[in-house]
Amino acid sequence: KFVSAQITEAFAAALEAAFLNGDGDNKPIGLSRTLSGTVESNKTTYAEKTAQTAKLTFADSATVVKELTNVYKHHSVKADGTTPVAVEGNLVMVVNPADAWDVKKQYTSLNAQGVYITAMPFNLILVESVAQTAGKVTTFVKGRYDAFVGGGISFGRYTETYALEDLNLYTAKQFAYGKAHDEKTAAVWTLQLPQA
């Protein structure tokens, strides 16, 4: 059970990193990657997306409304430029845990009942991930990225090897697939947060 729990946790961390930053080489194509691959040595890999020119500062309430309006507008149409996408309540922003606190502090206040609440404009869903690069955020629209895991984790155990005396060797395998519907599904933005 201990080995199973350790391997399962390792797979969970690896899947999080792959669905966010996977380069497509025996990994899913992550949200932060382009959909046009490069073939080299019989391997197809996908480059990192270039950060959008507009930066996110979260400086004050008026500024953040303008900044997030640009983010929502970016995702509100498919890559063909004509097909609209409903993004209200479906936009997720993935933030590095250290950066998340600087973002949250701008929108945390004490209400009349004496409870601190954090309310993001436009119902933005803020998700922390250790796989997210610090100083950047990845935004995406829920339901527009296919992330699949095939079956459970299959474990193997080798006890007959003499190379590992007094040890047991465990292996695990799981199949995963991930790909965005189009280039406008996800975007990478640079954070330029005010100093704490």
N, C-alpha and C positions, 0 to 999 in steps of 0.2 A: 504493500500500500504506500509506503514511503517513496519508493522509486517511482511508482505510478503518479503520485501527487507531484513530485519534483519535475518529471518529464511533462506532465500536463501543464504545469505553470510555465515551463520554458517554452512550450508550444504556443501558449496564449500570448506571451510577450513577443515571440517571433511573428505570429500572425498580425498583431497590432502594428509592428514595424513594417511588415510586408504590405499590408493593405494601405498604409500611409506612404511608404517610400520604396516599395519593391520595384526593381528595375526590369522585371519580366524575364530575367535569366533564371529559370527554375524557381521563380517566385511570381506572385501576382504582380500586375501592373498597378503600382500605387497611385493614390489620389494626387500626389505631387509630381507625377510624371506625365509627359506628353504621350499622345497615342500614336505617334509616328515613330516606328522602331528603326534601329540601325543594325544591319546584319554584318557581323565580323567574326571570322573563324567559326562559321556555322552556328553562331549564337545571335539571337535577336535581343537587343536591349533597348530600353526607352530612357531618353534623357530627362533630366529634371526640368520642370517648367520654369520659365523665366518669371520672376516676380513682377506683378503688375506695377505700372509706373506710379500710380497713386499709393502713398504710404498711409498707414493707419497710426494715428497719434493718440486717439482717445483723450485728447487734451481737455476738452470741456464738453458740456452737453450739446451746445450748438454745433460744434465741430464734428462730434461723433455722429450726429444725425446726418450731416452731409457725407461723411466718410462711409457710413453704413448704407446710405442710399445708393452710393456708387457700387458697393459690393452687391447689394440686392439687384440693382439694374444689370450688372454684369451677368448674373446667373439667371435672370428672368427671360432669357431667350436662348434657344438651342444654337449650336455652332453654325447652323444654316443661316442664321440671322433673321429668320422670319417666324419660326415656330415658337410661340410663347410657352413659358414654364411657370407654373404657380409655385412661388417660393415662400410665401407667407407661412410662417410656422415650420418651415422645412429646411431652413438654412442652418448649417452647423459650422462653427468655427473651432478648429483644433489648435490648441495653444500649448506651448511648453509650460509645465507646472510653475516654473519661476516667473514667467511672463504673465501667467494667469492672474497672479495677485495684483500686479500693476493695473491690469485691465479691470478686475473686479472692484478695486478700491474706488474707481470713478463712479460706480453705480451701486454702492452699498450705502444705505442710509438707515437711520433710526425712525421707525414709524410711531404713530400715536400710542400704540400699545406697548412701547418700549422694546420692540423686537427689531433686530437688524435684518434687513432684507436686501437682496441683490436683484435688481431688475434691469435687464438689458433691453435696449431699444429694439423695436420691431420683433419682439419674441425671438431674438437670436439665441441659439442653443450653443453654449460654451462647453467644450469638452477638453479636458486636460489629457495630454499624452506625453510620455517620456520620449517617444519616438519623434516628436515634432522638434525641428531645429529651433534653438533659441533665437529670438530676434525676428522670427517669421511666423506666420500663421497660414494654415490651409483652410479654405472655406469650400464647402460642397453642399449639394442639394440632396437631402434624403430621398432614397428611392431611385436615384439616377446613377448608382454605382452597384455593379453586381459583385457580391462577395460570397463565394461558396466554399464550403469545406466538405470534402467527400468522405463520408463515413466517420468513424471514430479514429482514435489513435491506435494503430496496431503495434503491439509490443513483441519483441523477440528477446530471447535470453540465450546466451552462449556460455556453457559451463565447461565445455570440452577443450577450450584453448589452453595451451600451456604457456603462452606468451604472457598471460596475466595470472601468475600464480596467486592463489588465495583470494582471487577477486572474481566477481561475476560481471560479465559484460551484457548490458541491456541495450537494445536498439528500439527505435520507434519510428514510425512513418505515418504521414498524413498528407492528403492531397488537398490543395487549395487553389482557387481561381479567383482573380479579381480584375475588373476592368471597368472604367467609366463609360457611360453611354456615348459621350462626345467630349470635345475639349472644353466646353462651357460648364460641364458638370462640376469641376473643381478648379480652384485658382489658388495661387500662392501670393501672399502679400507680405511686405516688409513692415515690421513694427518700428515705430520711432516714438517710443513712449517718453513722456516727461520724466525727469529724474524724481525718484521717490524723496 
